[in-house]
Amino acid sequence: MDRMRRLGPAVAPLLALAATLAAHQADAAPRRFATPSLPAAFDGAPAGSPLSPAQLDRWWLIFDDAGLNALEDEAFRTGPDARTAAARVLEAKATRDSQVAQTLPTGNIAGNVSDQRSQNIGAKSSSLFPVGGETLSETANLKVSWELDLFGRLREARKVAKASLDATRFNIEGSRASLAASVADNYFVAKGLAIQIDDARETVRIETNLQRIAQDKADLGLAAAADADRIAGDVARANASLEDLVSQLHAARRQILILIGRNVDTVDSLALVGATPEAPSVPSAIPGDLLARRPDVREAEAKLLAELGTARLRHLAVFPTLTVLPQIGLSRSVQPGVSYNAQTQQLLPYQQATSLGYWTWAGGVTVPFFDIPHLLFDARAEDARAKAAAVAYEKIVQTAFGEAENALVNLDAGRRATAILVDGEARAHRASDAANTRYAMGLDDLTSALSAEQSWRTTRSALTSERVQTLRRAVTVYKALGGGWAYAIPAKTR
């Protein structure tokens, strides 16, 4: 205590200087950020139908497609991306716990045991000073280092650790949302390709029949041989288109199997049953909800909070560090000694045992006096990184708004285009039926009937393609609005 009193006058000015500089710099550290402003509504998007948060969490159920629902469940259960995400969650939580634990008191328990046996091999020793015997020493102590958080440095470090966990968690949730969208997107593409392949086969049949008719006419001298050759080119083009569609379907099926974790299965094991579902109506959405729903926006916000906390830590680094160092221990020793027998007045050897318990405490103060200049420069650099993170957050919010608005407008346009093609396909179908009827009654030739059917098949293929594209746009809408992840985060992942 006397030493501490003597050191006090020398340490006090250093502490005062460091605290003054730290307080000045701590005030310069950024403490909050302004949330980017968003419009009240999306420009050009229709009012839409209401959609609850629970529906947006599992948006694929809206399509009412049992095949899609089964694939999504399997992807989240056994898909490699989902299993990787689960492992990353555990890693991130353990990293956060480790960082928080480093702000708590530290210490260790140490123990030591030694057993030494010695024997006199020289002249006979004196009974007063015995030589040889067993010496046993046992010690155990607990040393603790406890930093006093007078300036909030440890509290800030715990906040940074939590923000870093949140950033990783939202990144993981973003990957899960992308997985759900990828499965649905490839599923709709595969179903559309299956329908287009059927139409392509019918187109090949029609073109082949037209070629046969043209060739028969050319052989009878009723038409030019060039007509048959021209139609032969159409047949070749139709066959090439069919082969291309078959390969695209194979690729889409394989991609689905990879996403759900069944990449070793054959593509034929993935059944595509039923027609493509109708695209759902455009959902109503508020731009402000993107700040809470989009995982990439939440990730950027968490990263910004971590950068702001790190900047404050850099400013707080110039504060003194005060540490308490308590220690408690036990020791026991057994060593050769002598005893005096009062009755016989003799000195006799015996093992002398000593047990001791002790405790101490100490305090330490570390002032980074000569390190203050470079610590202040580090703090300024971290301030710049925090400002960059704020700009990145603002850009991600603006990008999210643009993606959501464009997705809503594109979905609405796709639904209108689909409605137009539905009417056109119905008219082309009626025209094809009428041409077949006229041919059956002998009022028209086969070429006219096949041409009318070909026109209907072409319109039907365009309708199928537009329906698939509209379904894919709907998937993009739900992903852009922040759907497909566990919006209500379970408490165990916090």
Secondary structure, 3 states (H helix, E strand, C coil): CHHHHHHHHHHHHHHHHHHHHHHHHHHHCCCCCCCCCCCCCCCCCCCCECCCHHHHHCHHHHHCCHHHHHHHHHHHHHCHHHHHHHHHHHHHHHHHHHHHHCCCCEEEEEEEEEEEEECCCCCCCCCCCCCCEEEEEEEEEEEEEEECCCCCHHHHHHHHHHHHHHHHHHHHHHHHHHHHHHHHHHHHHHHHHHHHHHHHHHHHHHHHHHHHHHHHHHHCCCCCHHHHHHHHHHHHHHHHHHHHHHHHHHHHHHHHHHHCCCCCCCHHHCCCCCCCCCCCCCECCCHHHHHHHCHHHHHHHHHHHHHHHHHHHHHHCCCCEEEECCEEEEEEEEEEEEEEECCCCEEEEEEEEEEEEEEECCEEEECCCCCHHHHHHHHHHHHHHHHHHHHHHHHHHHHHHHHHHHHHHHHHHHHHHHHHHHHHHHHHHHHHHHHHHHHHCCCCCHHHHHHHHHHHHHHHHHHHHHHHHHHHHHHHHHHHCCCCCCCCCCHHHC
